[in-house]
Amino acid sequence: MSIEEKREHTEKIIEKLRKYKDLEFATKTGQELWREKLDFQIVFYQRLKRQIEISEI
């Protein structure tokens, strides 16, 4: 997988994770936990994407 493909792949994952944040749950607590975990993953993939971009230099 090329660096560009890796960058595009991480962008797609970040977009999907952001869409998942709109899902409704039966309980407020469940929704808060879900969003908290998604935020963690979004930050992870944003950092990974940044690392991939740096490796292009």
mmJSON file of the N, C-alpha and C atoms, coordinates in Angstrom:
{"data_MODEL":{"atom_site":{
"group_PDB":["ATOM","ATOM","ATOM","ATOM","ATOM","ATOM","ATOM","ATOM","ATOM","ATOM","ATOM","ATOM","ATOM","ATOM","ATOM","ATOM","ATOM","ATOM","ATOM","ATOM","ATOM","ATOM","ATOM","ATOM","ATOM","ATOM","ATOM","ATOM","ATOM","ATOM","ATOM","ATOM","ATOM","ATOM","ATOM","ATOM","ATOM","ATOM","ATOM","ATOM","ATOM","ATOM","ATOM","ATOM","ATOM","ATOM","ATOM","ATOM","ATOM","ATOM","ATOM","ATOM","ATOM","ATOM","ATOM","ATOM","ATOM","ATOM","ATOM","ATOM","ATOM","ATOM","ATOM","ATOM","ATOM","ATOM","ATOM","ATOM","ATOM","ATOM","ATOM","ATOM","ATOM","ATOM","ATOM","ATOM","ATOM","ATOM","ATOM","ATOM","ATOM","ATOM","ATOM","ATOM","ATOM","ATOM","ATOM","ATOM","ATOM","ATOM","ATOM","ATOM","ATOM","ATOM","ATOM","ATOM","ATOM","ATOM","ATOM","ATOM","ATOM","ATOM","ATOM","ATOM","ATOM","ATOM","ATOM","ATOM","ATOM","ATOM","ATOM","ATOM","ATOM","ATOM","ATOM","ATOM","ATOM","ATOM","ATOM","ATOM","ATOM","ATOM","ATOM","ATOM","ATOM","ATOM","ATOM","ATOM","ATOM","ATOM","ATOM","ATOM","ATOM","ATOM","ATOM","ATOM","ATOM","ATOM","ATOM","ATOM","ATOM","ATOM","ATOM","ATOM","ATOM","ATOM","ATOM","ATOM","ATOM","ATOM","ATOM","ATOM","ATOM","ATOM","ATOM","ATOM","ATOM","ATOM","ATOM","ATOM","ATOM","ATOM","ATOM","ATOM","ATOM","ATOM","ATOM","ATOM","ATOM","ATOM","ATOM"],
"id":[1,2,3,4,5,6,7,8,9,10,11,12,13,14,15,16,17,18,19,20,21,22,23,24,25,26,27,28,29,30,31,32,33,34,35,36,37,38,39,40,41,42,43,44,45,46,47,48,49,50,51,52,53,54,55,56,57,58,59,60,61,62,63,64,65,66,67,68,69,70,71,72,73,74,75,76,77,78,79,80,81,82,83,84,85,86,87,88,89,90,91,92,93,94,95,96,97,98,99,100,101,102,103,104,105,106,107,108,109,110,111,112,113,114,115,116,117,118,119,120,121,122,123,124,125,126,127,128,129,130,131,132,133,134,135,136,137,138,139,140,141,142,143,144,145,146,147,148,149,150,151,152,153,154,155,156,157,158,159,160,161,162,163,164,165,166,167,168,169,170,171],
"type_symbol":["N","C","C","N","C","C","N","C","C","N","C","C","N","C","C","N","C","C","N","C","C","N","C","C","N","C","C","N","C","C","N","C","C","N","C","C","N","C","C","N","C","C","N","C","C","N","C","C","N","C","C","N","C","C","N","C","C","N","C","C","N","C","C","N","C","C","N","C","C","N","C","C","N","C","C","N","C","C","N","C","C","N","C","C","N","C","C","N","C","C","N","C","C","N","C","C","N","C","C","N","C","C","N","C","C","N","C","C","N","C","C","N","C","C","N","C","C","N","C","C","N","C","C","N","C","C","N","C","C","N","C","C","N","C","C","N","C","C","N","C","C","N","C","C","N","C","C","N","C","C","N","C","C","N","C","C","N","C","C","N","C","C","N","C","C","N","C","C","N","C","C"],
"label_atom_id":["N","CA","C","N","CA","C","N","CA","C","N","CA","C","N","CA","C","N","CA","C","N","CA","C","N","CA","C","N","CA","C","N","CA","C","N","CA","C","N","CA","C","N","CA","C","N","CA","C","N","CA","C","N","CA","C","N","CA","C","N","CA","C","N","CA","C","N","CA","C","N","CA","C","N","CA","C","N","CA","C","N","CA","C","N","CA","C","N","CA","C","N","CA","C","N","CA","C","N","CA","C","N","CA","C","N","CA","C","N","CA","C","N","CA","C","N","CA","C","N","CA","C","N","CA","C","N","CA","C","N","CA","C","N","CA","C","N","CA","C","N","CA","C","N","CA","C","N","CA","C","N","CA","C","N","CA","C","N","CA","C","N","CA","C","N","CA","C","N","CA","C","N","CA","C","N","CA","C","N","CA","C","N","CA","C","N","CA","C","N","CA","C","N","CA","C","N","CA","C"],
"label_alt_id":[null,null,null,null,null,null,null,null,null,null,null,null,null,null,null,null,null,null,null,null,null,null,null,null,null,null,null,null,null,null,null,null,null,null,null,null,null,null,null,null,null,null,null,null,null,null,null,null,null,null,null,null,null,null,null,null,null,null,null,null,null,null,null,null,null,null,null,null,null,null,null,null,null,null,null,null,null,null,null,null,null,null,null,null,null,null,null,null,null,null,null,null,null,null,null,null,null,null,null,null,null,null,null,null,null,null,null,null,null,null,null,null,null,null,null,null,null,null,null,null,null,null,null,null,null,null,null,null,null,null,null,null,null,null,null,null,null,null,null,null,null,null,null,null,null,null,null,null,null,null,null,null,null,null,null,null,null,null,null,null,null,null,null,null,null,null,null,null,null,null,null],
"label_comp_id":["MET","MET","MET","SER","SER","SER","ILE","ILE","ILE","GLU","GLU","GLU","GLU","GLU","GLU","LYS","LYS","LYS","ARG","ARG","ARG","GLU","GLU","GLU","HIS","HIS","HIS","THR","THR","THR","GLU","GLU","GLU","LYS","LYS","LYS","ILE","ILE","ILE","ILE","ILE","ILE","GLU","GLU","GLU","LYS","LYS","LYS","LEU","LEU","LEU","ARG","ARG","ARG","LYS","LYS","LYS","TYR","TYR","TYR","LYS","LYS","LYS","ASP","ASP","ASP","LEU","LEU","LEU","GLU","GLU","GLU","PHE","PHE","PHE","ALA","ALA","ALA","THR","THR","THR","LYS","LYS","LYS","THR","THR","THR","GLY","GLY","GLY","GLN","GLN","GLN","GLU","GLU","GLU","LEU","LEU","LEU","TRP","TRP","TRP","ARG","ARG","ARG","GLU","GLU","GLU","LYS","LYS","LYS","LEU","LEU","LEU","ASP","ASP","ASP","PHE","PHE","PHE","GLN","GLN","GLN","ILE","ILE","ILE","VAL","VAL","VAL","PHE","PHE","PHE","TYR","TYR","TYR","GLN","GLN","GLN","ARG","ARG","ARG","LEU","LEU","LEU","LYS","LYS","LYS","ARG","ARG","ARG","GLN","GLN","GLN","ILE","ILE","ILE","GLU","GLU","GLU","ILE","ILE","ILE","SER","SER","SER","GLU","GLU","GLU","ILE","ILE","ILE"],
"label_asym_id":["A","A","A","A","A","A","A","A","A","A","A","A","A","A","A","A","A","A","A","A","A","A","A","A","A","A","A","A","A","A","A","A","A","A","A","A","A","A","A","A","A","A","A","A","A","A","A","A","A","A","A","A","A","A","A","A","A","A","A","A","A","A","A","A","A","A","A","A","A","A","A","A","A","A","A","A","A","A","A","A","A","A","A","A","A","A","A","A","A","A","A","A","A","A","A","A","A","A","A","A","A","A","A","A","A","A","A","A","A","A","A","A","A","A","A","A","A","A","A","A","A","A","A","A","A","A","A","A","A","A","A","A","A","A","A","A","A","A","A","A","A","A","A","A","A","A","A","A","A","A","A","A","A","A","A","A","A","A","A","A","A","A","A","A","A","A","A","A","A","A","A"],
"label_entity_id":["1","1","1","1","1","1","1","1","1","1","1","1","1","1","1","1","1","1","1","1","1","1","1","1","1","1","1","1","1","1","1","1","1","1","1","1","1","1","1","1","1","1","1","1","1","1","1","1","1","1","1","1","1","1","1","1","1","1","1","1","1","1","1","1","1","1","1","1","1","1","1","1","1","1","1","1","1","1","1","1","1","1","1","1","1","1","1","1","1","1","1","1","1","1","1","1","1","1","1","1","1","1","1","1","1","1","1","1","1","1","1","1","1","1","1","1","1","1","1","1","1","1","1","1","1","1","1","1","1","1","1","1","1","1","1","1","1","1","1","1","1","1","1","1","1","1","1","1","1","1","1","1","1","1","1","1","1","1","1","1","1","1","1","1","1","1","1","1","1","1","1"],
"label_seq_id":[1,1,1,2,2,2,3,3,3,4,4,4,5,5,5,6,6,6,7,7,7,8,8,8,9,9,9,10,10,10,11,11,11,12,12,12,13,13,13,14,14,14,15,15,15,16,16,16,17,17,17,18,18,18,19,19,19,20,20,20,21,21,21,22,22,22,23,23,23,24,24,24,25,25,25,26,26,26,27,27,27,28,28,28,29,29,29,30,30,30,31,31,31,32,32,32,33,33,33,34,34,34,35,35,35,36,36,36,37,37,37,38,38,38,39,39,39,40,40,40,41,41,41,42,42,42,43,43,43,44,44,44,45,45,45,46,46,46,47,47,47,48,48,48,49,49,49,50,50,50,51,51,51,52,52,52,53,53,53,54,54,54,55,55,55,56,56,56,57,57,57],
"pdbx_PDB_ins_code":[null,null,null,null,null,null,null,null,null,null,null,null,null,null,null,null,null,null,null,null,null,null,null,null,null,null,null,null,null,null,null,null,null,null,null,null,null,null,null,null,null,null,null,null,null,null,null,null,null,null,null,null,null,null,null,null,null,null,null,null,null,null,null,null,null,null,null,null,null,null,null,null,null,null,null,null,null,null,null,null,null,null,null,null,null,null,null,null,null,null,null,null,null,null,null,null,null,null,null,null,null,null,null,null,null,null,null,null,null,null,null,null,null,null,null,null,null,null,null,null,null,null,null,null,null,null,null,null,null,null,null,null,null,null,null,null,null,null,null,null,null,null,null,null,null,null,null,null,null,null,null,null,null,null,null,null,null,null,null,null,null,null,null,null,null,null,null,null,null,null,null],
"Cartn_x":[0.858,0.0,0.906,0.66,1.467,1.108,1.949,1.697,0.395,0.163,-1.077,-2.305,-2.222,-3.329,-3.563,-2.491,-2.625,-3.294,-2.885,-3.481,-4.977,-5.325,-6.733,-7.535,-6.931,-7.606,-7.903,-6.926,-7.164,-8.213,-8.239,-9.271,-10.67,-10.799,-12.093,-12.529,-11.595,-11.922,-12.389,-11.693,-12.069,-13.477,-13.776,-15.112,-16.181,-15.934,-16.901,-17.118,-16.032,-16.147,-16.966,-16.778,-17.554,-19.037,-19.355,-20.757,-21.377,-20.592,-21.087,-21.478,-20.903,-21.22,-22.683,-23.322,-24.719,-25.717,-25.239,-26.147,-26.804,-28.069,-28.825,-28.836,-28.693,-28.734,-29.948,-30.298,-31.467,-31.229,-29.985,-29.695,-28.662,-28.75,-27.802,-26.39,-26.277,-24.976,-24.335,-25.127,-24.622,-24.119,-24.859,-24.461,-23.174,-23.047,-21.835,-20.617,-20.767,-19.662,-19.258,-20.257,-20.01,-19.22,-19.669,-18.987,-17.588,-17.42,-16.098,-15.117,-15.567,-14.711,-14.435,-15.446,-15.237,-14.252,-14.37,-13.423,-11.997,-11.809,-10.481,-9.942,-10.796,-10.362,-10.11,-10.93,-10.728,-9.376,-9.046,-7.745,-6.618,-6.779,-5.766,-5.512,-6.584,-6.423,-5.953,-6.3,-5.779,-4.265,-3.817,-2.371,-1.664,-2.28,-1.71,-1.602,-2.645,-2.647,-1.522,-1.356,-0.282,1.088,1.252,2.506,2.773,1.73,1.856,2.25,1.631,1.951,3.404,3.872,5.256,6.224,5.86,6.756,6.908,6.009,6.109,7.24,7.611,8.616,9.984],
"Cartn_y":[-1.173,0.0,1.24,2.149,3.361,4.319,5.293,6.282,7.027,7.37,8.068,7.198,5.923,5.008,4.891,4.849,4.791,6.05,7.199,8.467,8.505,8.105,8.077,7.098,5.97,4.963,5.513,6.178,6.743,7.84,8.63,9.668,9.043,7.954,7.263,6.728,6.174,5.655,6.784,7.907,9.06,9.531,9.609,10.012,9.06,7.75,6.758,6.898,7.055,7.189,8.421,9.504,10.725,10.508,9.735,9.438,8.572,7.656,6.788,7.573,8.75,9.554,10.011,9.986,10.419,9.332,8.116,7.029,7.299,6.97,7.155,5.86,5.984,4.832,4.942,3.837,3.807,4.614,4.671,5.41,6.5,7.536,8.649,8.165,7.315,6.793,5.979,5.128,4.326,5.207,6.247,7.166,7.908,8.331,9.027,8.113,6.867,5.919,5.649,5.492,5.251,6.404,7.62,8.79,8.958,8.636,8.718,7.768,6.556,5.576,5.989,6.537,7.006,8.169,9.087,10.211,9.711,8.69,8.112,7.568,6.839,6.262,7.335,8.372,9.47,10.126,10.399,10.996,10.062,8.771,7.794,7.867,7.834,7.846,9.198,10.284,11.585,11.63,11.071,11.019,10.095,8.979,8.057,8.737,9.444,10.16,11.191,11.892,12.89,12.21,11.084,10.347,9.899,9.474,9.064,10.266,11.404,12.615,13.036,12.916,13.275,12.345,11.087,10.137,10.396,11.221,11.58,12.577,13.307,14.379,13.806],
"Cartn_z":[0.0,0.0,0.0,-0.918,-0.998,0.141,0.337,1.393,1.122,-0.121,-0.482,-0.186,-0.486,-0.2,1.303,2.066,3.526,4.065,3.534,3.967,3.634,2.436,2.026,2.885,3.18,4.002,5.403,5.996,7.33,7.282,6.211,6.064,6.022,5.288,5.193,6.561,7.294,8.628,9.535,9.505,10.339,9.975,8.688,8.244,8.771,8.666,9.159,10.658,11.396,12.853,13.223,12.498,12.773,12.509,11.468,11.168,12.27,12.819,13.877,15.124,15.31,16.494,16.492,15.317,15.204,15.592,15.821,16.183,17.534,17.619,18.855,19.657,20.959,21.848,22.773,23.38,24.264,25.531,25.978,27.211,26.956,27.747,27.653,28.001,29.006,29.423,28.305,27.68,26.563,25.429,25.134,24.066,24.434,25.674,26.114,26.038,26.465,26.396,24.945,24.083,22.66,22.058,22.317,21.758,22.325,23.581,24.201,23.505,23.254,22.57,21.125,20.468,19.096,19.062,20.009,20.07,20.221,21.047,21.244,19.914,19.189,17.92,16.863,16.864,15.914,16.147,17.383,17.709,17.276,17.53,17.123,15.619,14.825,13.367,12.846,13.515,13.125,13.336,14.44,14.709,13.727,13.421,12.444,11.082,10.691,9.419,9.392,10.481,10.573,10.438,11.072,10.986,9.538,8.862,7.462,6.606,6.846,6.084,6.313,7.529,7.842,7.113,6.988,6.336,4.836,4.285,2.872,2.619,3.643,3.503,3.291],
"occupancy":[1.0,1.0,1.0,1.0,1.0,1.0,1.0,1.0,1.0,1.0,1.0,1.0,1.0,1.0,1.0,1.0,1.0,1.0,1.0,1.0,1.0,1.0,1.0,1.0,1.0,1.0,1.0,1.0,1.0,1.0,1.0,1.0,1.0,1.0,1.0,1.0,1.0,1.0,1.0,1.0,1.0,1.0,1.0,1.0,1.0,1.0,1.0,1.0,1.0,1.0,1.0,1.0,1.0,1.0,1.0,1.0,1.0,1.0,1.0,1.0,1.0,1.0,1.0,1.0,1.0,1.0,1.0,1.0,1.0,1.0,1.0,1.0,1.0,1.0,1.0,1.0,1.0,1.0,1.0,1.0,1.0,1.0,1.0,1.0,1.0,1.0,1.0,1.0,1.0,1.0,1.0,1.0,1.0,1.0,1.0,1.0,1.0,1.0,1.0,1.0,1.0,1.0,1.0,1.0,1.0,1.0,1.0,1.0,1.0,1.0,1.0,1.0,1.0,1.0,1.0,1.0,1.0,1.0,1.0,1.0,1.0,1.0,1.0,1.0,1.0,1.0,1.0,1.0,1.0,1.0,1.0,1.0,1.0,1.0,1.0,1.0,1.0,1.0,1.0,1.0,1.0,1.0,1.0,1.0,1.0,1.0,1.0,1.0,1.0,1.0,1.0,1.0,1.0,1.0,1.0,1.0,1.0,1.0,1.0,1.0,1.0,1.0,1.0,1.0,1.0,1.0,1.0,1.0,1.0,1.0,1.0],
"B_iso_or_equiv":[0.0,0.0,0.0,0.0,0.0,0.0,0.0,0.0,0.0,0.0,0.0,0.0,0.0,0.0,0.0,0.0,0.0,0.0,0.0,0.0,0.0,0.0,0.0,0.0,0.0,0.0,0.0,0.0,0.0,0.0,0.0,0.0,0.0,0.0,0.0,0.0,0.0,0.0,0.0,0.0,0.0,0.0,0.0,0.0,0.0,0.0,0.0,0.0,0.0,0.0,0.0,0.0,0.0,0.0,0.0,0.0,0.0,0.0,0.0,0.0,0.0,0.0,0.0,0.0,0.0,0.0,0.0,0.0,0.0,0.0,0.0,0.0,0.0,0.0,0.0,0.0,0.0,0.0,0.0,0.0,0.0,0.0,0.0,0.0,0.0,0.0,0.0,0.0,0.0,0.0,0.0,0.0,0.0,0.0,0.0,0.0,0.0,0.0,0.0,0.0,0.0,0.0,0.0,0.0,0.0,0.0,0.0,0.0,0.0,0.0,0.0,0.0,0.0,0.0,0.0,0.0,0.0,0.0,0.0,0.0,0.0,0.0,0.0,0.0,0.0,0.0,0.0,0.0,0.0,0.0,0.0,0.0,0.0,0.0,0.0,0.0,0.0,0.0,0.0,0.0,0.0,0.0,0.0,0.0,0.0,0.0,0.0,0.0,0.0,0.0,0.0,0.0,0.0,0.0,0.0,0.0,0.0,0.0,0.0,0.0,0.0,0.0,0.0,0.0,0.0,0.0,0.0,0.0,0.0,0.0,0.0],
"pdbx_formal_charge":[null,null,null,null,null,null,null,null,null,null,null,null,null,null,null,null,null,null,null,null,null,null,null,null,null,null,null,null,null,null,null,null,null,null,null,null,null,null,null,null,null,null,null,null,null,null,null,null,null,null,null,null,null,null,null,null,null,null,null,null,null,null,null,null,null,null,null,null,null,null,null,null,null,null,null,null,null,null,null,null,null,null,null,null,null,null,null,null,null,null,null,null,null,null,null,null,null,null,null,null,null,null,null,null,null,null,null,null,null,null,null,null,null,null,null,null,null,null,null,null,null,null,null,null,null,null,null,null,null,null,null,null,null,null,null,null,null,null,null,null,null,null,null,null,null,null,null,null,null,null,null,null,null,null,null,null,null,null,null,null,null,null,null,null,null,null,null,null,null,null,null],
"auth_seq_id":[1,1,1,2,2,2,3,3,3,4,4,4,5,5,5,6,6,6,7,7,7,8,8,8,9,9,9,10,10,10,11,11,11,12,12,12,13,13,13,14,14,14,15,15,15,16,16,16,17,17,17,18,18,18,19,19,19,20,20,20,21,21,21,22,22,22,23,23,23,24,24,24,25,25,25,26,26,26,27,27,27,28,28,28,29,29,29,30,30,30,31,31,31,32,32,32,33,33,33,34,34,34,35,35,35,36,36,36,37,37,37,38,38,38,39,39,39,40,40,40,41,41,41,42,42,42,43,43,43,44,44,44,45,45,45,46,46,46,47,47,47,48,48,48,49,49,49,50,50,50,51,51,51,52,52,52,53,53,53,54,54,54,55,55,55,56,56,56,57,57,57],
"auth_comp_id":["MET","MET","MET","SER","SER","SER","ILE","ILE","ILE","GLU","GLU","GLU","GLU","GLU","GLU","LYS","LYS","LYS","ARG","ARG","ARG","GLU","GLU","GLU","HIS","HIS","HIS","THR","THR","THR","GLU","GLU","GLU","LYS","LYS","LYS","ILE","ILE","ILE","ILE","ILE","ILE","GLU","GLU","GLU","LYS","LYS","LYS","LEU","LEU","LEU","ARG","ARG","ARG","LYS","LYS","LYS","TYR","TYR","TYR","LYS","LYS","LYS","ASP","ASP","ASP","LEU","LEU","LEU","GLU","GLU","GLU","PHE","PHE","PHE","ALA","ALA","ALA","THR","THR","THR","LYS","LYS","LYS","THR","THR","THR","GLY","GLY","GLY","GLN","GLN","GLN","GLU","GLU","GLU","LEU","LEU","LEU","TRP","TRP","TRP","ARG","ARG","ARG","GLU","GLU","GLU","LYS","LYS","LYS","LEU","LEU","LEU","ASP","ASP","ASP","PHE","PHE","PHE","GLN","GLN","GLN","ILE","ILE","ILE","VAL","VAL","VAL","PHE","PHE","PHE","TYR","TYR","TYR","GLN","GLN","GLN","ARG","ARG","ARG","LEU","LEU","LEU","LYS","LYS","LYS","ARG","ARG","ARG","GLN","GLN","GLN","ILE","ILE","ILE","GLU","GLU","GLU","ILE","ILE","ILE","SER","SER","SER","GLU","GLU","GLU","ILE","ILE","ILE"],
"auth_asym_id":["A","A","A","A","A","A","A","A","A","A","A","A","A","A","A","A","A","A","A","A","A","A","A","A","A","A","A","A","A","A","A","A","A","A","A","A","A","A","A","A","A","A","A","A","A","A","A","A","A","A","A","A","A","A","A","A","A","A","A","A","A","A","A","A","A","A","A","A","A","A","A","A","A","A","A","A","A","A","A","A","A","A","A","A","A","A","A","A","A","A","A","A","A","A","A","A","A","A","A","A","A","A","A","A","A","A","A","A","A","A","A","A","A","A","A","A","A","A","A","A","A","A","A","A","A","A","A","A","A","A","A","A","A","A","A","A","A","A","A","A","A","A","A","A","A","A","A","A","A","A","A","A","A","A","A","A","A","A","A","A","A","A","A","A","A","A","A","A","A","A","A"],
"auth_atom_id":["N","CA","C","N","CA","C","N","CA","C","N","CA","C","N","CA","C","N","CA","C","N","CA","C","N","CA","C","N","CA","C","N","CA","C","N","CA","C","N","CA","C","N","CA","C","N","CA","C","N","CA","C","N","CA","C","N","CA","C","N","CA","C","N","CA","C","N","CA","C","N","CA","C","N","CA","C","N","CA","C","N","CA","C","N","CA","C","N","CA","C","N","CA","C","N","CA","C","N","CA","C","N","CA","C","N","CA","C","N","CA","C","N","CA","C","N","CA","C","N","CA","C","N","CA","C","N","CA","C","N","CA","C","N","CA","C","N","CA","C","N","CA","C","N","CA","C","N","CA","C","N","CA","C","N","CA","C","N","CA","C","N","CA","C","N","CA","C","N","CA","C","N","CA","C","N","CA","C","N","CA","C","N","CA","C","N","CA","C","N","CA","C","N","CA","C","N","CA","C"],
"pdbx_PDB_model_num":[1,1,1,1,1,1,1,1,1,1,1,1,1,1,1,1,1,1,1,1,1,1,1,1,1,1,1,1,1,1,1,1,1,1,1,1,1,1,1,1,1,1,1,1,1,1,1,1,1,1,1,1,1,1,1,1,1,1,1,1,1,1,1,1,1,1,1,1,1,1,1,1,1,1,1,1,1,1,1,1,1,1,1,1,1,1,1,1,1,1,1,1,1,1,1,1,1,1,1,1,1,1,1,1,1,1,1,1,1,1,1,1,1,1,1,1,1,1,1,1,1,1,1,1,1,1,1,1,1,1,1,1,1,1,1,1,1,1,1,1,1,1,1,1,1,1,1,1,1,1,1,1,1,1,1,1,1,1,1,1,1,1,1,1,1,1,1,1,1,1,1]
}}}
